[in-house]
């Protein structure tokens, strides 16, 4: 569930996108979202190969409650820093 500021995470990438930052104590942090995870889907929409701008547009156009599926990288060298 988003708060007054947003959802507390930043996504970057051209697909697959990854979580670049998580606000400590924010909604995403409380839900267990971690940096370097890949965004698989948002509210049921497959986001694995979308550009981060498309993901952002989908998030802000949707409800305040997000269902975010993430994937852990198998190899940390695959995720940009």
N, C-alpha and C positions, 0 to 999 in steps of 0.2 A: 504494500500500500504506500503510495507516495505521500510525502508531507508537503508543507507549504513551499518548500524550495524545489522539490522534485523527487527523484528516486534514489539519489545518492551514488550514482556510478556514471562513468564515462566510457563510451565504446569507441574504438578506433579500428581502422583497417578497411580493406577493399573487398573482403570476403575470402576466407572467413574472418569475421571481426572478433576482436578480443576485448576484454575488460581492461582498460588502461589505468583506471583509478577508481577507488571506492572511498567515499567519505566515512571516516571513523564515526561510529554511532548513528549513521544514517540508515534509512530503510533497507538499502541493499546489504550493508554490513550486517545488520540484525538478521537478515534472511540468509546470510551465509555466502553471499557473492564475494569472490576473491579476484584480485588482479591476475591477469594472464589466463583466465578461463575464456574459452571460446563461446560465443553466443549462438546457440543452436536454434532457439525459437523464442518468439515473444507472442504471448496470447494465442498460441497455436499456429502462428505464421512461421514457416520455415525461413530462417534468417541466415543460414550457414554461408550462403554465397552472395549476400546482399552487401552493398557498400554501407559504411556506417551512417551516412546521411539518410539513406532510405530507412534504416532501423530507427534513427532518431525521429523521423517524420511519423513512423508508425506508432512509436511510443507516445508522442505528444498528442496525436489524434485520437488515441484510445482512452480507456477508462483510467482512473487513478490507481486501480488495482492491476498489477502486472503479474502474469505468470511467465517467468523467465526460465528457460531450460539452458543450462550451460554444460560444456564439456571440458574436462581436465586435459591439458596437453600431455601426451605420452612422453615427449622429449622437450625439455625447457628451451632447447636451442631453436625450436620451431616457432616460438612466440617472440615477436619483436619486443624490445625493452623500451 
